Amino acid sequence: MHNSRIIPKKILPVETHWQKELANCFTRLESLLDYLQVSPPADAGKLEQHSVARKLFAMRVPRPFADLMESGNWHDPLLQQVLPQQAEFVQKHGFVSDPLQEQDSKHSGLIHKYQSRVLLIVRGGCAVNCRYCFRRHFPYKDNHLSSSQYSQTMAYIAKDKRLNEVILSGGDPLMAKDYQLAELAQQISQIDHIKRLRIHTRLPVVIPSRINDEFIAWISDLSIKPIIVLHINHANEIGSDLTQKCEMLRAAGVTLLNQSVLLKGVNDSVEQLENLSEKLFSAGILPYYLHLLDPVKGASHFEVDKQVGIQLLRELIKRLPGFLVPKLVQELPGQPGKTPIDLGLEP
């Protein structure tokens, strides 16, 4: 680790547009549906039956994301991802609070599951609460790092020479302010054996204004390679604002990847997956992973059978060039990396 300390560019701590959007999120189902002019269909049950699911997992939907939804359509694929539903009360065997067994980490705020990568829980909150989130029950309060713990974490990373990449996660790491991210990223970049900084985020998708001049300033100043892995499940999530922000990120030297989750009623058709890959590429984003749903308690209504997923990918391979076909994977506790799903393509 270098002795010299790189001083990040000074960033004015003023409230930016994205923070105002964050403060104005929809938190009540009735308000969101009224905004979208949506009523539950006759076979969906009463609104009150769905709204009570907010007690299981709080509702949070930014207005820019709501503006991408189709007015009057209960089944809109973006709305379905954030819509509290009575189905969340269904208890299904195998669906648990900690599906990836992350909650017993030896190091608060740090998850070291893979040999060459370490993951930091930078922020517990998210700009949007996706109902299928595998960390919807994660004890973020117990994994908040103090200043002294950050120092210990940096020492841990510096000591393990097998590490070459640090992943900022959460929650959503971009919920942190830019001056905080800048200082953290510069500390990481001073560790000799770290080659890449990866950021997993959904915030630019739901509030594109999060990618502002301050963000571009610090990320373009890094001495290590920055990678942003976005979380986009449907082509309709890629609006003109996000596309413009992706252009800014690429100009700043950021590699853009995407990971999706295969979700029933959202993207479980070959046409939807094909459209997603094509629109991602048009925005300068490469498809990376398509995850089978992590079996988290409260999200069983999103489950797509593994064999259906395999068939979808087999069909997708026929339609798209290889670089636009995401890897179908499943994350299993205790495994050294994502587990690829065998598509059975060999004769």
C-alpha positions, 0 to 999 in steps of 0.5 A: 500500500502506498504511503502517499495519500491521494487527495480527491477533488473537492466536491461541494456538499450541496443538495443535488437534483437526485437527492430531491428525487430521492426525497420524493419517492412514492412510499404508499401504494395508493399514491403510486397507483393514483399517479399511474391511474391504475386499479387492481383488476377484478381477479387481483384482490382489493388494494388494501390486501396488497398494501399491507405487504409494505409491513413486510418490506417498505415500499420505495419508488422514485418518480423518474422510474414511475414515469417509465411505467405504462399508465393504467396497466396493473401488469406493467413489468416495471410496476410489478417489480415494485408493487407490494402484493398479498402474495408476499405473505405466502410461505413456500418451502425453501424460501428463507430470509438469508438465501445466500447465507451472508448474514453471519459474515465475520467482518461487519460490512464486508463479504468475502465469498470469492477468492479474488474479490471482496464486497463492501456494504457501503450503504444499507438503503436503496433508491427503490425497493424491488420486491424480489430483493435477496437482501430484503431481510439483511441486517444493514444496521449491524453492518454499518461501518464506522470510520475506525472499521473502514480503516480496519477494512482497508487493512484487511484488503491490503493484507490479502494479496489474492484480492485484485478487485473491490466491489461496492454494494449495499443496499446501493452504494450510490446512496452515499454522497460523492465526496464519501465515495471519492475518498473511499475509492481513492483509498482503495486505489492506493492498495497495490494489488487492487486493479479494479473497482466495481460498483453494483447499482440500480440507482442510475436506472431509477434516478438517472440524475444520480450520474452528475458532474461530481460523480463523473469528476471522481470516477474519471480521476481513479488510477484503477479501472472502474466498472459499473454493473447496472441492474436492469430487468426490462427494456422499458427501464432504459429511457433516454435520460439513462442512455445519456448518462451511460454516454457520460460514463463511457466517456469517463472510461467506465466499463458498463455491464448489466445483470438481470433477474429472471422474473415471472410476469416481468421478463420471462419470455424470449422476446422480452429478453431479446429486446432487453439485450438489444436495448442494453447494447444500444445504450452502451451496456453489455449483458453480463448475468441473468440470475435465477431468482434467489429464494428469498422469503416473500418473493416466491411469486416471481419464481421461474422454473429453472427448466424454463430459464434454460429453454429461454436461453437456448432460444435466445442463443438462436436470435442473438450474437454471443456477446449479447447473450447473458450467462444464466447463473444461480448463486449458491451459498458457499460456492467460489463464484456464480454457478453457471446453469448447463443449457444442455446444448451438447448433442 
